[in-house]
Amino acid sequence: REAAHLRATLLELSEGVGRHLRAANLSARTIAIKLRYSDFTTFTRQTTLPQPTDIDQEIFATAWTLFEANWHKRAIRLIGVAGRQLSPAARQLDLFDTQ
């Protein structure tokens, strides 16, 4: 039950990161999570992607993988997701653009 709630929270946070990146026309090359346990022990973990992204599902999949590898089944006080190593978002080329 707690894992399902944490998964839903990570998904919501990942969607927020993706939304902010798209609004700023940016992509993140590194996805990071922050975990704080009930005893206030805090740590972050991050991973660098092969290609920068602003896609919610890619951000979530990366965050969930990091979370699963680092959660020790202890009560969590705080959880966060961040995008780092930002760059301008890649724009899909228009086939009909004559410039």
SERO-4910 file (N, C-alpha, C, O; in steps of 0.05 Angstrom, whole numbers):
BEGIN
 pado doro    nc1    nc2    nc3   cac1   cac2   cac3    cc1    cc2    cc3    oc1    oc2    oc3
  Arg    A     17    -24      0      0      0      0     17     25      0     12     43    -16
  Glu    A     38     26     17     55     49     18     70     52     -9     73     75    -19
  Ala    A     79     30    -20     94     31    -45     76     42    -68     85     57    -84
  Ala    A     50     34    -68     32     44    -88     28     74    -85     27     89   -105
  His    A     26     84    -60     22    112    -55     47    128    -64     45    149    -76
  Leu    A     71    117    -57     96    130    -65     99    130    -95    109    150   -107
  Arg    A     91    109   -109     92    107   -138     74    129   -150     83    143   -169
  Ala    A     50    132   -140     32    152   -150     43    180   -145     40    198   -162
  Thr    A     55    184   -122     67    211   -116     90    216   -135     93    239   -145
  Leu    A    107    196   -140    129    200   -159    119    206   -187    131    223   -201
  Leu    A     98    193   -195     86    199   -221     76    228   -223     82    241   -242
  Glu    A     62    237   -202     52    264   -202     76    284   -202     75    304   -217
  Leu    A     96    279   -187    120    297   -186    134    297   -214    143    318   -223
  Ser    A    136    274   -226    149    271   -252    134    287   -273    145    300   -290
  Glu    A    107    285   -272     90    300   -291     95    331   -287     95    346   -306
  Gly    A     98    339   -262    103    367   -256    130    376   -268    132    398   -279
  Val    A    150    360   -264    177    366   -276    175    368   -306    185    387   -318
  Gly    A    162    349   -318    159    350   -348    144    374   -357    151    387   -376
  Arg    A    122    381   -343    106    405   -349    123    430   -348    122    447   -365
  His    A    139    433   -326    156    456   -323    177    458   -344    184    479   -355
  Leu    A    189    435   -351    209    434   -372    197    443   -399    209    460   -413
  Arg    A    174    432   -406    162    439   -431    154    469   -432    157    482   -452
  Ala    A    144    479   -410    136    508   -408    160    526   -412    158    548   -424
  Ala    A    183    517   -403    208    533   -406    223    526   -432    245    537   -437
  Asn    A    212    507   -448    225    498   -472    253    487   -467    272    493   -481
  Leu    A    254    470   -446    279    457   -438    276    427   -436    254    417   -435
  Ser    A    299    413   -436    300    384   -432    321    379   -411    340    395   -408
  Ala    A    318    358   -396    337    350   -375    352    326   -383    341    306   -393
  Arg    A    378    326   -379    395    303   -385    398    285   -361    402    261   -364
  Thr    A    395    297   -337    398    282   -312    372    283   -296    360    305   -293
  Ile    A    363    261   -286    339    259   -269    349    252   -241    365    233   -237
  Ala    A    339    266   -221    347    262   -193    323    258   -175    301    269   -181
  Ile    A    326    242   -154    306    240   -134    318    248   -107    343    246   -103
  Lys    A    301    257    -89    310    263    -61    291    247    -43    267    248    -46
  Leu    A    303    234    -24    288    219     -4    296    228     24    320    231     30
  Arg    A    276    233     41    281    239     69    265    220     86    240    219     83
  Tyr    A    278    205    103    264    186    120    254    200    145    260    223    150
  Ser    A    238    186    161    225    197    184    246    207    205    239    224    221
  Asp    A    270    196    205    290    205    224    307    228    212    327    235    223
  Phe    A    297    240    190    309    263    176    334    256    161    348    274    151
  Thr    A    342    231    159    363    223    141    355    229    113    333    220    104
  Thr    A    371    244     99    364    253     72    386    245     52    410    247     58
  Phe    A    378    236     29    398    231      8    386    235    -20    361    234    -23
  Thr    A    403    240    -39    394    243    -67    409    223    -84    431    214    -78
  Arg    A    396    215   -104    408    197   -124    400    208   -151    378    219   -155
  Gln    A    418    205   -171    412    215   -197    424    197   -218    443    181   -213
  Thr    A    414    199   -242    425    184   -265    423    202   -289    405    218   -292
  Thr    A    443    198   -307    444    214   -332    433    197   -354    440    174   -358
  Leu    A    415    209   -370    402    195   -392    419    197   -417    435    215   -420
  Pro    A    415    179   -436    430    180   -461    422    205   -477    439    217   -491
  Gln    A    397    213   -476    387    237   -490    370    254   -471    356    243   -454
  Pro    A    372    280   -472    356    297   -455    326    292   -461    319    285   -483
  Thr    A    309    296   -441    281    291   -444    264    312   -429    273    325   -410
  Asp    A    239    315   -438    219    330   -424    193    314   -423    172    324   -417
  Ile    A    196    288   -428    173    270   -430    167    258   -402    184    246   -390
  Asp    A    142    262   -393    134    254   -366    141    225   -360    152    218   -340
  Gln    A    134    207   -379    138    178   -374    167    171   -372    174    153   -356
  Glu    A    184    183   -387    213    178   -385    224    188   -359    240    174   -346
  Ile    A    215    211   -350    223    222   -325    214    204   -302    229    198   -284
  Phe    A    189    195   -303    178    178   -283    192    151   -282    200    141   -261
  Ala    A    196    139   -305    210    112   -306    238    114   -294    246     96   -279
  Thr    A    252    135   -299    279    139   -288    277    143   -258    292    131   -243
  Ala    A    258    161   -249    255    166   -221    247    141   -206    257    136   -184
  Trp    A    229    125   -217    220    101   -204    242     80   -201    245     67   -181
  Thr    A    259     78   -222    281     60   -221    301     68   -199    310     51   -184
  Leu    A    306     94   -197    324    104   -176    311     98   -148    325     90   -130
  Phe    A    286    103   -146    272     99   -121    273     70   -112    280     64    -89
  Glu    A    266     52   -130    265     23   -123    293     14   -115    295     -3    -97
  Ala    A    314     24   -127    341     15   -120    350     26    -93    370     16    -82
  Asn    A    337     47    -83    347     61    -59    328     62    -36    336     71    -14
  Trp    A    304     54    -39    284     54    -17    288     29      0    289      7    -10
  His    A    291     33     26    296     10     44    272      3     61    274     -5     84
  Lys    A    248      7     49    223      0     62    219     14     89    206      4    107
  Arg    A    230     38     91    227     55    115    207     77    109    202     83     86
  Ala    A    195     88    130    176    109    127    189    134    115    211    142    123
  Ile    A    176    145     95    188    168     81    173    194     89    148    195     89
  Arg    A    188    214     95    178    240    104    175    259     80    157    275     79
  Leu    A    194    257     61    195    275     38    205    259     14    223    242     16
  Ile    A    194    265     -9    203    253    -34    203    275    -56    184    291    -56
  Gly    A    223    276    -73    224    296    -94    236    286   -119    251    266   -119
  Val    A    230    299   -141    241    292   -167    250    318   -180    237    339   -177
  Ala    A    273    317   -193    285    341   -206    297    334   -232    307    311   -236
  Gly    A    297    353   -250    312    351   -275    337    369   -273    335    391   -264
  Arg    A    359    358   -282    385    373   -281    398    372   -308    389    358   -326
  Gln    A    420    386   -311    435    388   -336    415    396   -358    411    381   -378
  Leu    A    403    419   -355    383    429   -373    395    440   -399    417    451   -399
  Ser    A    380    436   -421    388    446   -447    363    454   -462    341    445   -455
  Pro    A    366    470   -483    342    477   -499    330    451   -510    344    432   -518
  Ala    A    303    450   -510    289    427   -519    294    423   -549    295    443   -564
  Ala    A    297    399   -558    300    393   -586    273    398   -600    253    389   -590
  Arg    A    274    412   -622    250    418   -636    248    399   -660    268    396   -675
  Gln    A    225    387   -664    221    370   -687    220    387   -712    206    408   -713
  Leu    A    235    379   -732    236    395   -757    210    392   -773    198    371   -773
  Asp    A    202    414   -785    178    414   -802    186    407   -830    204    420   -842
  Leu    A    173    387   -841    179    379   -869    174    401   -889    186    401   -910
  Phe    A    156    418   -882    147    439   -901    160    466   -896    152    486   -908
  Asp    A    179    467   -878    193    492   -872    213    498   -894    231    482   -899
  Thr    A    209    520   -907    227    526   -930    252    542   -923    268    547   -940
  Gln    A    255    548   -897    279    564   -889    302    546   -884    324    556   -877
***
